[in-house]
Amino acid sequence: MDFGIEANRGHVPVMRDRMAELLAPAVEAFGDDAVLVDGTLGAGGHTLHFLSTFPGVRVIGVDRDPDALAEAGERLAQFGDRFIPVRARFDEIGRVVGAGDADGAAAEAFATVRERGLAGALFDLGVSSMQLDREDRGFAYRVDAPLDMRMDPTQGLTAADVLNTYSHGDLARILKTYGDERFAGKIASAIVREREVQPFDRSARLVELLYDTIPAATRRTGGHPAKRTFQALRVEVNRELEAVENVLPVITGLLGVGGRAVFMSYQSLEDKIVKSFFADLTTSKTPPGLPVDLPGTAAQFRAVTNGAEKASRAEIDLNPRAASVRVRGVEKLVSGEER
């Protein structure tokens, strides 16, 4: 059966086969106890492939977006209790697994993780294709929509709130830091000026402002002028970098010996956070010059990717979203008692 584009209703999971390949040794090592976490469930494409590729494996699918959970749940219903949906921000996975209030298949899967450890986890960071396709959510800059951008539409500030209430300095900071926008100060000034005339509520007006503010020469060569601003607003609204920083120690702590965690990043700030954390995990703390590791100082994990893996040209041709992906993975070597 082809679990590609058609099975995912147009959503192509980035590097689907490679993600399964990276997690396969852990799934094999854990056998009947293999439980995976898909921390960014989205349309369910990666989870669909894992459940199809690894008979018997169970997948805990996490997403804060209730629409994503509902649609993925329908798509994955064929796998019965092997798919366990969880509505939460992905950095809450430790609390979810540790809670004693689950029942049925979820309770069994969580108990297995607490006793044996997690076999593997995948985090496909950023906004999902499904969210981009939902015009009413405000993630896409090519259609006019309400400036929302919340992955969980029931919580937190909207993009409109950020535009209408943040100071000039804070607007410039998030545009520069999260969007790498070279005209951050100029755009922030224009936003503050225009919101005094009328508060921002829809994306088309913001896109028009960006066209008017960013110099024509840059617009011709730098891609769509709204791309960086929309990315920055989305990251701020959903506190995405905070969630990545929080989940790294949580998910690596949940892994059992031989378990693997894989992160797919699409922007440099995300990748920098993952790279730094994984470098620390895979580095011995023994002082340089000693012939062997001192007790308790050996590396707790090993890298399972050679630096940051990138998508092949064939993959990018199939799925243009893969062009910017950077993949890093680690495997747990010792248990907490052995450290």
C-alpha positions as a LaTeX table, in Angstrom:
\begin{tabular}{lrrr}
\hline
Residue & $x$ (\AA) & $y$ (\AA) & $z$ (\AA) \\
\hline
Met1 & 0.00 & 0.00 & 0.00 \\
Asp2 & 1.27 & 3.51 & $-0.80$ \\
Phe3 & 1.20 & 5.69 & 2.27 \\
Gly4 & 2.50 & 8.71 & 0.38 \\
Ile5 & 0.69 & 11.74 & $-0.96$ \\
Glu6 & $-2.70$ & 10.16 & $-1.59$ \\
Ala7 & $-2.92$ & 8.46 & 1.81 \\
Asn8 & $-2.01$ & 11.71 & 3.51 \\
Arg9 & $-4.54$ & 13.74 & 1.54 \\
Gly10 & $-1.91$ & 15.90 & $-0.11$ \\
His11 & 0.36 & 16.26 & 2.93 \\
Val12 & 3.77 & 14.79 & 2.27 \\
Pro13 & 5.70 & 13.87 & 5.44 \\
Val14 & 9.20 & 15.28 & 5.11 \\
Met15 & 11.89 & 12.56 & 4.86 \\
Arg16 & 9.32 & 9.96 & 5.88 \\
Asp17 & 11.43 & 6.92 & 5.00 \\
Arg18 & 14.59 & 8.30 & 6.60 \\
Met19 & 12.74 & 9.02 & 9.85 \\
Ala20 & 11.59 & 5.40 & 10.00 \\
Glu21 & 15.12 & 4.25 & 9.22 \\
Leu22 & 16.55 & 6.29 & 12.09 \\
Leu23 & 14.02 & 4.92 & 14.58 \\
Ala24 & 14.05 & 1.30 & 13.33 \\
Pro25 & 16.97 & 0.06 & 15.49 \\
Ala26 & 15.26 & 1.31 & 18.63 \\
Val27 & 11.92 & $-0.23$ & 17.67 \\
Glu28 & 13.64 & $-3.56$ & 17.05 \\
Ala29 & 15.54 & $-3.41$ & 20.35 \\
Phe30 & 12.40 & $-2.70$ & 22.38 \\
Gly31 & 10.27 & $-5.36$ & 20.66 \\
Asp32 & 6.76 & $-5.62$ & 22.07 \\
Asp33 & 7.54 & $-2.74$ & 24.46 \\
Ala34 & 8.24 & $-0.29$ & 21.63 \\
Val35 & 6.35 & 2.97 & 22.14 \\
Leu36 & 7.10 & 5.99 & 19.98 \\
Val37 & 6.15 & 9.63 & 20.48 \\
Asp38 & 5.25 & 11.77 & 17.50 \\
Gly39 & 5.53 & 15.11 & 19.27 \\
Thr40 & 4.25 & 17.09 & 16.29 \\
Leu41 & 1.40 & 14.96 & 14.97 \\
Gly42 & $-0.08$ & 17.47 & 12.50 \\
Ala43 & $-1.77$ & 15.65 & 9.64 \\
Gly44 & $-0.48$ & 12.34 & 10.98 \\
Gly45 & 1.76 & 11.49 & 8.03 \\
His46 & 4.80 & 10.32 & 9.97 \\
Thr47 & 2.70 & 8.40 & 12.47 \\
Leu48 & 0.80 & 6.70 & 9.64 \\
His49 & 4.09 & 5.53 & 8.19 \\
Phe50 & 5.44 & 4.32 & 11.55 \\
Leu51 & 2.30 & 2.34 & 12.37 \\
Ser52 & 2.36 & 0.79 & 8.90 \\
Thr53 & 6.09 & 0.04 & 8.87 \\
Phe54 & 6.48 & $-1.31$ & 12.41 \\
Pro55 & 3.80 & $-3.93$ & 13.19 \\
Gly56 & 2.94 & $-3.88$ & 16.88 \\
Val57 & 4.53 & $-0.53$ & 17.70 \\
Arg58 & 2.37 & 1.99 & 19.55 \\
Val59 & 2.55 & 5.72 & 18.80 \\
Ile60 & 1.61 & 8.53 & 21.16 \\
Gly61 & 0.61 & 11.39 & 18.85 \\
Val62 & 0.85 & 14.83 & 20.46 \\
Asp63 & $-0.60$ & 18.06 & 19.10 \\
Arg64 & $-2.01$ & 21.19 & 20.70 \\
Asp65 & $-4.32$ & 21.78 & 17.74 \\
Pro66 & $-7.72$ & 20.10 & 18.28 \\
Asp67 & $-8.46$ & 20.15 & 14.55 \\
Ala68 & $-5.21$ & 18.31 & 13.82 \\
Leu69 & $-5.98$ & 15.67 & 16.44 \\
Ala70 & $-9.48$ & 15.13 & 15.09 \\
Glu71 & $-8.38$ & 14.75 & 11.47 \\
Ala72 & $-5.37$ & 12.58 & 12.32 \\
Gly73 & $-7.58$ & 10.45 & 14.55 \\
Glu74 & $-9.88$ & 9.69 & 11.63 \\
Arg75 & $-6.95$ & 8.89 & 9.36 \\
Leu76 & $-5.35$ & 6.59 & 11.93 \\
Ala77 & $-8.49$ & 4.89 & 13.19 \\
Gln78 & $-7.57$ & 1.78 & 11.19 \\
Phe79 & $-4.77$ & 1.10 & 13.70 \\
Gly80 & $-7.09$ & 0.97 & 16.70 \\
Asp81 & $-5.43$ & 1.16 & 20.12 \\
Arg82 & $-1.94$ & 1.35 & 18.62 \\
Phe83 & $-2.49$ & 5.09 & 18.12 \\
Ile84 & $-2.86$ & 7.14 & 21.32 \\
Pro85 & $-3.85$ & 10.79 & 20.67 \\
Val86 & $-2.83$ & 13.43 & 23.22 \\
Arg87 & $-3.87$ & 17.07 & 23.12 \\
Ala88 & $-1.02$ & 19.07 & 24.63 \\
Arg89 & 1.94 & 21.25 & 23.76 \\
Phe90 & 4.75 & 18.83 & 23.04 \\
Asp91 & 6.88 & 19.94 & 25.97 \\
Glu92 & 4.13 & 18.66 & 28.27 \\
Ile93 & 4.75 & 15.03 & 27.27 \\
Gly94 & 6.56 & 14.23 & 30.52 \\
Arg95 & 3.57 & 15.35 & 32.59 \\
Val96 & 1.18 & 13.44 & 30.34 \\
Val97 & 3.09 & 10.17 & 30.56 \\
Gly98 & 3.64 & 10.54 & 34.29 \\
Ala99 & 0.01 & 11.27 & 35.13 \\
Gly100 & $-2.04$ & 8.43 & 36.57 \\
Asp101 & $-5.41$ & 9.57 & 35.22 \\
Ala102 & $-5.28$ & 7.88 & 31.81 \\
Asp103 & $-7.19$ & 4.70 & 31.06 \\
Gly104 & $-7.38$ & 1.96 & 28.45 \\
Ala105 & $-4.71$ & 1.89 & 25.74 \\
Ala106 & $-3.24$ & 5.20 & 26.87 \\
Ala107 & $-2.72$ & 3.96 & 30.42 \\
Glu108 & $-1.00$ & 0.80 & 29.15 \\
Ala109 & 1.30 & 2.74 & 26.82 \\
Phe110 & 2.21 & 5.30 & 29.50 \\
Ala111 & 2.92 & 2.52 & 32.00 \\
Thr112 & 5.22 & 0.82 & 29.49 \\
Val113 & 7.14 & 4.08 & 29.01 \\
Arg114 & 7.48 & 4.56 & 32.77 \\
Glu115 & 8.76 & 1.01 & 33.24 \\
Arg116 & 10.90 & 0.40 & 30.14 \\
Gly117 & 11.45 & 3.88 & 28.77 \\
Leu118 & 10.48 & 5.34 & 25.43 \\
Ala119 & 11.77 & 3.59 & 22.32 \\
Gly120 & 11.81 & 6.68 & 20.16 \\
Ala121 & 10.52 & 10.16 & 19.48 \\
Leu122 & 10.18 & 12.40 & 16.45 \\
Phe123 & 9.72 & 16.17 & 16.47 \\
Asp124 & 8.98 & 17.77 & 13.10 \\
Leu125 & 9.21 & 21.39 & 14.23 \\
Gly126 & 7.42 & 24.43 & 12.88 \\
Val127 & 3.98 & 24.87 & 11.37 \\
Ser128 & 2.32 & 21.86 & 9.76 \\
Ser129 & 1.16 & 21.71 & 6.15 \\
Met130 & $-2.38$ & 21.21 & 7.38 \\
Gln131 & $-2.29$ & 24.46 & 9.36 \\
Leu132 & $-0.87$ & 26.36 & 6.38 \\
Asp133 & $-3.72$ & 25.03 & 4.25 \\
Arg134 & $-6.35$ & 26.30 & 6.69 \\
Glu135 & $-6.93$ & 29.81 & 5.41 \\
Asp136 & $-8.95$ & 30.87 & 8.45 \\
Arg137 & $-6.02$ & 30.21 & 10.80 \\
Gly138 & $-3.92$ & 33.07 & 9.45 \\
Phe139 & $-0.63$ & 31.20 & 9.03 \\
Ala140 & $-0.34$ & 31.77 & 5.28 \\
Tyr141 & 0.52 & 35.18 & 3.85 \\
Arg142 & $-0.80$ & 34.47 & 0.35 \\
Val143 & $-4.48$ & 34.65 & 1.38 \\
Asp144 & $-6.40$ & 37.24 & 3.37 \\
Ala145 & $-7.40$ & 35.79 & 6.75 \\
Pro146 & $-7.77$ & 36.78 & 10.40 \\
Leu147 & $-4.38$ & 37.34 & 12.04 \\
Asp148 & $-4.59$ & 34.45 & 14.49 \\
Met149 & $-1.66$ & 32.01 & 14.03 \\
Arg150 & $-2.31$ & 30.10 & 17.26 \\
Met151 & $-1.63$ & 26.37 & 16.97 \\
Asp152 & $-4.05$ & 25.96 & 19.88 \\
Pro153 & $-6.88$ & 28.35 & 18.94 \\
Thr154 & $-8.20$ & 28.39 & 22.51 \\
Gln155 & $-5.10$ & 29.77 & 24.22 \\
Gly156 & $-2.77$ & 32.75 & 24.25 \\
Leu157 & $-2.22$ & 35.90 & 22.26 \\
Thr158 & $-3.05$ & 36.07 & 18.57 \\
Ala159 & $-0.78$ & 37.59 & 15.93 \\
Ala160 & $-3.15$ & 40.58 & 15.88 \\
Asp161 & $-2.63$ & 41.03 & 19.63 \\
Val162 & 1.13 & 41.09 & 19.12 \\
Leu163 & 0.91 & 43.62 & 16.30 \\
Asn164 & $-1.50$ & 45.88 & 18.16 \\
Thr165 & 0.01 & 45.83 & 21.68 \\
Tyr166 & 3.78 & 45.19 & 21.53 \\
Ser167 & 6.12 & 48.15 & 21.80 \\
His168 & 8.24 & 49.23 & 18.87 \\
Gly169 & 11.29 & 47.68 & 20.52 \\
Asp170 & 9.62 & 44.33 & 21.14 \\
Leu171 & 8.23 & 44.18 & 17.61 \\
Ala172 & 11.66 & 44.92 & 16.13 \\
Arg173 & 13.25 & 42.33 & 18.42 \\
Ile174 & 10.98 & 39.44 & 17.44 \\
Leu175 & 11.15 & 40.33 & 13.73 \\
Lys176 & 14.94 & 40.38 & 13.84 \\
Thr177 & 15.44 & 37.42 & 16.20 \\
Tyr178 & 12.74 & 35.04 & 14.98 \\
Gly179 & 12.51 & 36.12 & 11.34 \\
Asp180 & 16.02 & 37.33 & 10.59 \\
Glu181 & 14.34 & 40.39 & 9.08 \\
Arg182 & 16.94 & 42.99 & 8.11 \\
Phe183 & 14.31 & 45.75 & 8.00 \\
Ala184 & 12.89 & 44.88 & 11.44 \\
Gly185 & 13.11 & 48.42 & 12.84 \\
Lys186 & 11.57 & 49.99 & 9.77 \\
Ile187 & 8.71 & 47.47 & 9.72 \\
Ala188 & 8.09 & 47.94 & 13.45 \\
Ser189 & 7.84 & 51.70 & 12.94 \\
Ala190 & 5.33 & 51.23 & 10.14 \\
Ile191 & 3.24 & 48.82 & 12.26 \\
Val192 & 3.12 & 51.21 & 15.22 \\
Arg193 & 2.16 & 54.09 & 12.94 \\
Glu194 & $-0.56$ & 52.18 & 11.11 \\
Arg195 & $-2.15$ & 50.60 & 14.17 \\
Glu196 & $-2.86$ & 54.12 & 15.49 \\
Val197 & $-5.01$ & 54.64 & 12.42 \\
Gln198 & $-6.72$ & 51.25 & 12.69 \\
Pro199 & $-5.77$ & 48.08 & 14.63 \\
Phe200 & $-4.57$ & 45.13 & 12.57 \\
Asp201 & $-7.00$ & 42.25 & 12.24 \\
Arg202 & $-6.40$ & 40.62 & 8.85 \\
Ser203 & $-3.34$ & 39.40 & 7.01 \\
Ala204 & $-3.83$ & 41.25 & 3.72 \\
Arg205 & $-3.33$ & 44.63 & 5.38 \\
Leu206 & $-0.10$ & 43.46 & 7.00 \\
Val207 & 1.17 & 42.05 & 3.69 \\
Glu208 & 0.37 & 45.37 & 1.99 \\
Leu209 & 2.31 & 47.23 & 4.69 \\
Leu210 & 5.31 & 44.95 & 4.16 \\
Tyr211 & 5.24 & 45.51 & 0.41 \\
Asp212 & 5.20 & 49.27 & 1.03 \\
Thr213 & 7.96 & 49.15 & 3.65 \\
Ile214 & 10.53 & 46.72 & 2.27 \\
Pro215 & 12.60 & 48.24 & $-0.58$ \\
Ala216 & 11.73 & 47.07 & $-4.08$ \\
Ala217 & 15.22 & 45.70 & $-4.76$ \\
Thr218 & 14.96 & 43.40 & $-1.75$ \\
Arg219 & 11.44 & 42.30 & $-2.72$ \\
Arg220 & 12.73 & 41.21 & $-6.13$ \\
Thr221 & 15.51 & 39.00 & $-4.78$ \\
Gly222 & 14.62 & 37.98 & $-1.22$ \\
Gly223 & 11.53 & 35.82 & $-1.70$ \\
His224 & 8.07 & 36.87 & $-0.57$ \\
Pro225 & 8.42 & 40.01 & 1.60 \\
Ala226 & 5.97 & 38.67 & 4.20 \\
Lys227 & 7.68 & 35.34 & 4.78 \\
Arg228 & 10.07 & 36.43 & 7.54 \\
Thr229 & 7.53 & 38.59 & 9.38 \\
Phe230 & 4.89 & 35.85 & 9.38 \\
Gln231 & 7.44 & 33.33 & 10.64 \\
Ala232 & 8.48 & 35.66 & 13.45 \\
Leu233 & 4.90 & 36.29 & 14.53 \\
Arg234 & 4.08 & 32.57 & 14.50 \\
Val235 & 7.12 & 31.72 & 16.62 \\
Glu236 & 6.24 & 34.45 & 19.12 \\
Val237 & 2.53 & 33.59 & 19.32 \\
Asn238 & 3.18 & 29.90 & 19.94 \\
Arg239 & 6.35 & 30.31 & 22.03 \\
Glu240 & 7.93 & 27.74 & 19.76 \\
Leu241 & 11.56 & 28.16 & 20.81 \\
Glu242 & 10.62 & 27.94 & 24.49 \\
Ala243 & 8.82 & 24.67 & 23.78 \\
Val244 & 11.89 & 23.24 & 22.00 \\
Glu245 & 14.19 & 24.22 & 24.87 \\
Asn246 & 11.80 & 22.69 & 27.38 \\
Val247 & 11.17 & 19.40 & 25.60 \\
Leu248 & 14.79 & 18.41 & 24.90 \\
Pro249 & 15.64 & 17.37 & 28.49 \\
Val250 & 12.16 & 15.90 & 28.96 \\
Ile251 & 12.16 & 13.64 & 25.92 \\
Thr252 & 15.75 & 12.47 & 26.28 \\
Gly253 & 15.00 & 11.73 & 29.92 \\
Leu254 & 12.04 & 9.54 & 28.90 \\
Leu255 & 14.11 & 7.41 & 26.52 \\
Gly256 & 15.07 & 3.91 & 27.58 \\
Val257 & 18.54 & 2.55 & 26.90 \\
Gly258 & 18.79 & 2.20 & 23.12 \\
Gly259 & 15.97 & 4.69 & 22.60 \\
Arg260 & 16.35 & 7.42 & 19.99 \\
Ala261 & 15.16 & 11.02 & 19.67 \\
Val262 & 15.11 & 12.73 & 16.28 \\
Phe263 & 14.46 & 16.43 & 15.64 \\
Met264 & 13.66 & 18.06 & 12.30 \\
Ser265 & 14.31 & 21.82 & 12.27 \\
Tyr266 & 13.46 & 24.32 & 9.55 \\
Gln267 & 15.03 & 27.50 & 10.87 \\
Ser268 & 18.45 & 28.23 & 12.29 \\
Leu269 & 17.31 & 29.16 & 15.80 \\
Glu270 & 15.57 & 25.81 & 16.32 \\
Asp271 & 18.50 & 23.89 & 14.91 \\
Lys272 & 20.97 & 25.82 & 17.06 \\
Ile273 & 19.07 & 24.87 & 20.23 \\
Val274 & 18.92 & 21.18 & 19.24 \\
Lys275 & 22.56 & 21.12 & 18.11 \\
Ser276 & 23.84 & 22.62 & 21.37 \\
Phe277 & 21.79 & 20.29 & 23.57 \\
Phe278 & 22.75 & 17.17 & 21.64 \\
Ala279 & 26.42 & 18.19 & 21.61 \\
Asp280 & 26.37 & 18.33 & 25.41 \\
Leu281 & 24.66 & 14.93 & 25.69 \\
Thr282 & 27.17 & 13.24 & 23.39 \\
Thr283 & 30.34 & 14.74 & 24.92 \\
Ser284 & 32.35 & 13.16 & 27.73 \\
Lys285 & 32.78 & 15.36 & 30.81 \\
Thr286 & 36.15 & 13.81 & 31.66 \\
Pro287 & 38.92 & 16.46 & 31.73 \\
Pro288 & 41.03 & 16.43 & 28.54 \\
Gly289 & 44.15 & 14.29 & 28.58 \\
Leu290 & 42.91 & 11.39 & 30.69 \\
Pro291 & 43.12 & 7.97 & 29.01 \\
Val292 & 39.68 & 6.79 & 30.18 \\
Asp293 & 36.46 & 8.42 & 31.29 \\
Leu294 & 36.14 & 9.09 & 34.99 \\
Pro295 & 33.14 & 7.48 & 36.71 \\
Gly296 & 29.95 & 9.34 & 35.90 \\
Thr297 & 31.54 & 11.51 & 33.20 \\
Ala298 & 31.11 & 9.36 & 30.06 \\
Ala299 & 28.77 & 10.58 & 27.35 \\
Gln300 & 25.18 & 9.56 & 28.04 \\
Phe301 & 24.18 & 9.51 & 24.37 \\
Arg302 & 25.70 & 9.02 & 20.94 \\
Ala303 & 24.80 & 10.82 & 17.73 \\
Val304 & 22.97 & 8.75 & 15.11 \\
Thr305 & 23.24 & 11.42 & 12.42 \\
Asn306 & 26.43 & 12.86 & 11.01 \\
Gly307 & 25.91 & 16.45 & 12.04 \\
Ala308 & 22.71 & 17.82 & 10.53 \\
Glu309 & 21.31 & 15.67 & 7.74 \\
Lys310 & 19.62 & 17.41 & 4.82 \\
Ala311 & 17.02 & 16.26 & 2.36 \\
Ser312 & 18.09 & 14.86 & $-1.00$ \\
Arg313 & 17.30 & 16.66 & $-4.25$ \\
Ala314 & 14.72 & 13.98 & $-5.05$ \\
Glu315 & 13.05 & 14.57 & $-1.68$ \\
Ile316 & 12.98 & 18.33 & $-2.23$ \\
Asp317 & 11.50 & 17.90 & $-5.69$ \\
Leu318 & 8.72 & 15.78 & $-4.18$ \\
Asn319 & 8.20 & 18.10 & $-1.23$ \\
Pro320 & 9.63 & 21.65 & $-1.45$ \\
Arg321 & 9.12 & 22.11 & 2.30 \\
Ala322 & 12.05 & 19.73 & 2.80 \\
Ala323 & 14.53 & 22.21 & 1.30 \\
Ser324 & 15.37 & 23.84 & 4.63 \\
Val325 & 15.11 & 20.82 & 6.95 \\
Arg326 & 18.00 & 19.88 & 9.24 \\
Val327 & 17.78 & 16.50 & 11.00 \\
Arg328 & 19.65 & 15.56 & 14.18 \\
Gly329 & 19.26 & 12.41 & 16.24 \\
Val330 & 20.73 & 10.78 & 19.35 \\
Glu331 & 20.59 & 7.37 & 21.01 \\
Lys332 & 20.61 & 6.80 & 24.76 \\
Leu333 & 23.55 & 4.70 & 25.98 \\
Val334 & 23.07 & 4.36 & 29.73 \\
Ser335 & 20.23 & 4.39 & 32.23 \\
Gly336 & 19.84 & 6.97 & 34.96 \\
Glu337 & 21.16 & 4.50 & 37.55 \\
Glu338 & 24.39 & 3.96 & 35.58 \\
Arg339 & 25.32 & 7.62 & 35.22 \\
\hline
\end{tabular}
